[in-house]
């Protein structure tokens, strides 16, 4: 009943009546630290975490005093805080506390990953972003924003008043975003003529995927704005090792490539599957689900993408929350079946995530690739509002060692 009442209150009313006052109080309490630091904000549908970490690594390698807050971790004045957030950006109180610690430690720069929710809910109010990066904008969070235009406008709040707006020229929203900033637009692209592209910055990354080249070019753009040496930037990016739950390969002796990745949007799943496609005759397995109480519209889209790009699909739980897990899986399956997936042959339904992973690994043969998507770095699964301990990586290791 309380949840239903909360859901019926318009977001703007909650944002201005609750979130903005809380953000103001947090800033007053901690002395507006975000106004005294050079803050670089990174948003976008996909690639935020990797880009944030790349920028941080370059600045650190350059000897600058820098802190970072991302989905998977926060590094404040050299101390690592495990975040593992189900929401990317912490609330205003926690965020201002982090910034204050960074300022007191003598940091000059902070790299901050920011979601559309954080921007819309004033969690980053009081922070003067000097540089704003938008990696891309694709289908996501439309349960909250209602439509893509609202989602784009929420993301664009990051760059509205920045000195520099670093934008992806390969993204279909590039022109519109360029018109929504007062700052100087710096473009990056893996495909087109841009301020930063692979001709100007030829990169040999240790992590796979063209989308990671795009993330690296975004990071290079930021570092160049700050006046850092091109050779240092290139070396730092080419030494970047990747992150937990981002195309993370789990070693095994079966001759099967097993990868855990955070892909949980249509675009991210498509990019991940295209990257993992075996070059030989091996098959590609896709194990994934969709979160409950989140964007329903993306479910059949992700099913269709998996049917086009994977050989075998295993649909399973991904934070069902209060929704019926079978209904969620059925909505994904509808898109897959319409795209040609066949029940019991190329499409399997197994709500229990560990059993789903086990099914894929047991079906896989030497030369095959098993991609496990949607949870990545996360360490819990939400069932009926309760966060239960969960790790894709741990589940895979237990299956490989114990067979269960």
C-alpha positions in Angstrom: 0.0 0.0 0.0 2.8 2.4 0.9 4.7 1.4 -2.2 1.6 2.0 -4.4 1.1 5.4 -2.8 4.8 6.3 -3.4 4.5 5.2 -7.1 1.5 7.4 -7.6 3.4 10.6 -6.6 4.9 12.4 -9.6 8.7 12.3 -9.8 9.1 16.1 -10.0 7.2 16.5 -6.7 9.4 14.0 -4.9 12.6 15.4 -6.5 11.8 19.0 -5.5 10.1 18.2 -2.2 12.5 15.7 -0.9 15.7 15.1 -2.9 16.6 18.8 -3.5 16.3 19.8 0.2 18.3 16.8 1.2 21.0 17.7 -1.3 21.1 21.3 0.0 21.5 20.1 3.6 24.3 17.7 2.6 26.2 20.5 0.9 25.7 22.8 3.8 26.8 20.1 6.3 30.0 19.4 4.3 30.9 22.9 3.1 30.2 22.6 -0.6 33.3 20.5 -1.4 32.2 20.0 -5.0 32.7 23.7 -5.7 36.3 23.5 -4.6 37.4 20.6 -6.7 37.9 20.0 -10.5 35.1 17.6 -11.0 34.8 15.5 -14.2 31.3 13.9 -14.6 30.7 10.8 -16.8 27.2 9.7 -17.8 25.6 7.7 -20.6 23.6 4.5 -21.0 26.6 2.2 -21.4 30.4 2.6 -20.8 30.2 5.0 -17.8 32.1 2.8 -15.4 34.9 1.9 -17.7 35.3 5.4 -19.0 35.4 6.8 -15.4 38.1 4.3 -14.4 40.1 5.0 -17.5 40.1 8.7 -16.9 41.0 8.1 -13.2 43.9 5.8 -14.3 45.3 8.4 -16.8 45.2 11.2 -14.2 46.8 9.0 -11.6 49.5 7.9 -14.0 50.2 11.6 -14.7 50.8 12.2 -11.0 47.7 14.3 -10.4 46.0 14.1 -7.0 42.7 12.5 -8.0 39.8 10.5 -6.5 37.0 8.6 -8.2 33.5 7.3 -7.6 32.1 4.7 -9.9 29.6 1.9 -9.9 32.0 -0.8 -8.7 34.3 1.2 -6.5 35.2 4.5 -5.0 38.9 5.5 -4.5 39.0 8.5 -2.2 42.4 9.9 -1.3 44.0 6.5 -2.1 41.6 4.5 0.0 39.3 2.0 -1.8 35.7 1.8 -0.9 33.7 -1.1 -2.2 30.4 0.3 -3.6 28.7 -2.5 -5.5 25.8 -0.1 -5.9 22.4 -1.2 -7.3 22.2 2.5 -8.0 25.3 4.0 -9.7 25.5 7.3 -7.9 25.4 7.4 -4.1 22.9 9.6 -2.3 23.7 13.3 -1.7 24.9 12.8 1.9 27.3 9.9 1.0 28.5 11.7 -2.1 29.3 15.0 -0.3 31.0 13.0 2.4 33.3 11.4 -0.2 34.0 14.8 -1.8 34.9 16.3 1.6 37.4 13.5 2.3 38.9 14.0 -1.1 39.3 17.7 -0.6 40.7 17.4 2.9 43.3 14.9 1.6 44.5 17.5 -0.9 43.0 16.1 -4.0 42.5 18.5 -6.9 40.4 16.3 -9.2 37.5 13.9 -8.8 36.1 11.7 -11.6 32.4 11.0 -10.9 30.2 8.5 -12.6 26.6 9.9 -12.8 23.3 8.4 -13.7 20.2 10.0 -15.2 18.4 9.3 -11.8 21.2 11.1 -9.9 20.9 14.1 -12.3 17.1 14.2 -12.1 17.0 13.7 -8.3 19.5 16.4 -7.5 22.0 14.0 -6.0 24.8 15.9 -7.6 23.4 19.4 -6.8 26.1 21.8 -5.6 28.8 20.2 -7.7 30.4 22.4 -10.4 31.2 20.0 -13.2 34.1 21.3 -15.2 34.0 18.6 -17.9 31.0 16.5 -18.7 31.2 13.3 -20.7 28.3 11.5 -22.3 29.3 8.1 -23.7 26.0 7.3 -25.6 22.2 7.4 -25.1 20.2 4.3 -25.9 17.1 2.5 -24.6 17.1 2.3 -20.8 15.3 3.5 -17.7 12.1 4.4 -19.6 10.1 3.1 -16.6 11.3 6.2 -14.8 11.7 8.8 -17.6 8.6 7.6 -19.6 10.3 8.3 -23.0 13.6 8.7 -24.7 13.4 12.4 -24.9 13.0 12.8 -21.2 15.9 10.4 -20.6 18.1 12.4 -23.0 17.2 15.7 -21.3 18.0 14.2 -17.9 21.5 13.1 -19.1 22.0 16.5 -20.7 21.7 18.2 -17.3 25.3 17.1 -16.8 26.7 19.2 -19.6 24.3 22.2 -19.4 26.8 24.4 -17.6 30.2 22.6 -18.0 33.1 24.3 -19.6 33.6 21.3 -21.8 31.2 18.7 -23.2 32.8 15.5 -24.4 30.3 13.8 -26.8 30.2 10.7 -28.9 29.9 11.6 -32.6 28.9 8.0 -33.4 25.8 8.4 -31.2 22.6 9.4 -33.0 21.9 12.1 -30.3 25.2 13.9 -30.9 23.7 17.0 -32.6 20.9 17.4 -30.1 23.2 17.1 -27.2 25.6 19.6 -28.7 22.8 22.1 -28.7 22.0 21.5 -25.0 25.4 22.6 -23.7 26.9 26.1 -23.1 30.4 24.7 -23.1 32.8 23.9 -25.9 32.0 20.6 -27.5 34.8 18.0 -28.0 33.8 15.0 -30.1 35.2 11.5 -30.2 34.4 8.6 -32.6 35.6 5.2 -33.7 34.0 5.6 -37.1 33.9 9.3 -38.1 36.0 12.4 -38.4 36.1 13.8 -34.9 38.4 15.8 -32.6 39.6 12.4 -31.2 39.4 9.3 -33.3 41.5 6.2 -34.0 43.6 8.0 -36.6 44.7 10.6 -34.1 44.8 8.1 -31.3 45.6 4.6 -32.7 45.1 2.3 -29.7 45.9 -1.3 -28.9 43.8 -2.0 -25.9 44.1 -5.1 -23.6 40.3 -5.2 -23.3 38.1 -6.4 -26.2 35.3 -4.6 -28.0 34.9 -1.6 -30.3 32.8 0.0 -27.6 35.9 0.0 -25.3 37.8 1.9 -28.0 35.0 4.4 -27.8 35.3 4.6 -24.0 39.1 5.0 -24.4 38.7 7.9 -26.9 36.3 9.6 -24.5 38.9 9.3 -21.7 41.7 10.5 -24.0 39.5 13.5 -24.9 39.2 14.5 -21.2 42.9 14.0 -20.5 43.8 16.1 -23.5 41.6 18.9 -22.3 43.5 18.8 -19.1 46.8 19.2 -21.1 48.3 15.8 -20.4 50.9 14.4 -22.7 49.6 12.3 -25.6 52.2 9.5 -25.1 51.3 9.2 -21.4 47.6 9.1 -22.3 48.1 6.4 -24.9 50.4 4.3 -22.6 47.9 4.5 -19.7 45.0 3.4 -21.9 47.0 0.5 -23.4 48.0 -0.7 -20.0 44.4 -0.6 -18.7 43.5 -4.1 -17.5 39.8 -4.0 -17.4 37.3 -4.2 -14.5 35.5 -6.7 -12.4 32.4 -7.8 -14.2 33.3 -6.1 -17.4 34.1 -8.7 -20.0 35.8 -10.7 -17.2 37.0 -14.1 -18.3 36.8 -16.9 -15.8 39.7 -19.4 -16.4 38.9 -23.1 -16.8 40.3 -26.3 -18.2 37.3 -27.2 -20.4 38.4 -25.2 -23.5 35.3 -23.1 -23.1 35.5 -19.3 -22.9 33.4 -18.2 -19.9 32.8 -14.4 -19.6 30.9 -12.4 -17.0 29.7 -9.0 -18.2 27.4 -6.3 -16.8 25.5 -5.8 -20.1 21.9 -5.2 -19.1 20.6 -2.9 -21.8 19.8 -3.7 -25.4 22.8 -1.8 -26.8 25.2 -3.3 -24.3 24.0 -6.8 -24.9 24.3 -6.4 -28.6 27.9 -5.0 -28.3 28.9 -7.8 -25.9 27.5 -10.6 -28.1 29.2 -9.1 -31.2 32.5 -8.9 -29.3 32.2 -12.5 -28.0 31.2 -14.2 -31.3 33.6 -17.1 -31.8 35.8 -16.7 -34.8 35.7 -20.5 -35.6 32.9 -23.0 -35.5 32.2 -22.6 -31.8 28.8 -21.6 -30.5 27.9 -18.6 -28.5 25.7 -19.0 -25.3 23.9 -16.0 -23.8 22.7 -16.4 -20.1 20.8 -13.3 -19.0 17.5 -11.9 -17.7 16.0 -8.5 -17.0 15.5 -6.7 -13.7 12.1 -6.5 -12.2 10.4 -3.1 -11.5 12.5 -1.7 -14.3 12.1 -0.8 -18.0 9.7 -3.4 -19.3 10.0 -2.3 -22.9 13.6 -3.4 -23.3 12.8 -7.1 -22.4 11.6 -8.3 -25.8 14.2 -6.1 -27.5 17.0 -8.0 -25.6 15.4 -11.3 -26.4 15.4 -10.5 -30.1 19.0 -9.3 -30.0 20.1 -12.5 -28.3 18.2 -14.6 -30.9 20.0 -12.8 -33.7 23.5 -13.0 -32.3 23.7 -16.0 -30.0 23.3 -19.7 -30.8 21.8 -20.7 -27.5 19.9 -18.5 -25.0 19.3 -19.4 -21.4 16.9 -16.9 -19.7 17.1 -16.5 -16.0 16.6 -14.2 -13.0 18.2 -10.8 -12.7 16.8 -9.0 -9.6 13.1 -9.9 -10.0 12.2 -7.8 -7.0 8.4 -8.0 -6.6 7.7 -9.1 -10.1 6.8 -12.7 -11.2 10.1 -14.1 -12.5 8.2 -16.3 -15.0 6.4 -13.2 -16.5 9.7 -11.4 -16.9 11.4 -14.3 -18.6 8.3 -14.8 -20.8 8.5 -11.2 -22.0 12.1 -11.6 -23.0 11.3 -15.0 -24.6 8.6 -13.4 -26.7 11.1 -11.2 -28.5 13.5 -14.1 -28.9 10.8 -16.5 -30.4 9.6 -13.8 -32.8 13.2 -13.5 -34.0 13.4 -17.3 -34.6 14.6 -18.8 -31.3 13.2 -22.4 -30.7 12.1 -23.6 -27.2 14.2 -26.4 -26.0 16.7 -26.1 -28.9 18.1 -22.6 -28.9 16.0 -21.2 -26.1 15.9 -22.4 -22.5 14.1 -21.0 -19.4 15.7 -21.5 -16.0 14.8 -18.9 -13.4 17.3 -20.2 -10.8 20.4 -18.3 -11.9 23.0 -20.8 -10.8 21.1 -23.6 -12.5 21.0 -21.5 -15.6 24.7 -20.9 -15.6 25.3 -24.6 -14.9 23.0 -25.6 -17.8 25.0 -23.4 -20.2 28.4 -24.5 -19.1 27.4 -28.2 -19.3 25.9 -27.8 -22.8 29.0 -25.9 -24.0 31.8 -27.8 -25.8 35.4 -27.0 -26.5 35.6 -23.8 -28.6 32.3 -22.5 -27.4 31.8 -19.2 -25.6 29.4 -18.7 -22.6 28.5 -15.1 -21.9 26.8 -14.4 -18.5 25.2 -11.0 -18.5 23.4 -8.5 -16.3 25.0 -8.8 -12.9 28.7 -8.1 -13.5 30.3 -6.8 -10.4 27.2 -6.9 -8.2 27.2 -9.0 -5.1 23.6 -9.4 -4.4 20.3 -10.4 -6.0 17.0 -8.7 -5.1 14.0 -10.9 -4.3 10.9 -9.2 -3.0 12.9 -6.3 -1.8 15.6 -8.4 0.0 19.2 -8.3 -1.2 20.4 -11.9 -1.1 24.1 -12.7 -1.5 25.0 -13.5 -5.1 28.0 -13.4 -7.4 28.1 -14.7 -11.0 31.9 -15.2 -10.7 31.5 -17.3 -7.5 28.7 -19.3 -9.0 30.8 -20.1 -12.1 33.8 -21.2 -10.0 31.7 -23.4 -7.8 30.2 -25.1 -10.9 33.6 -25.6 -12.4 35.1 -27.1 -9.2 32.2 -28.9 -7.6 29.9 -29.4 -10.5 27.1 -27.6 -8.6 
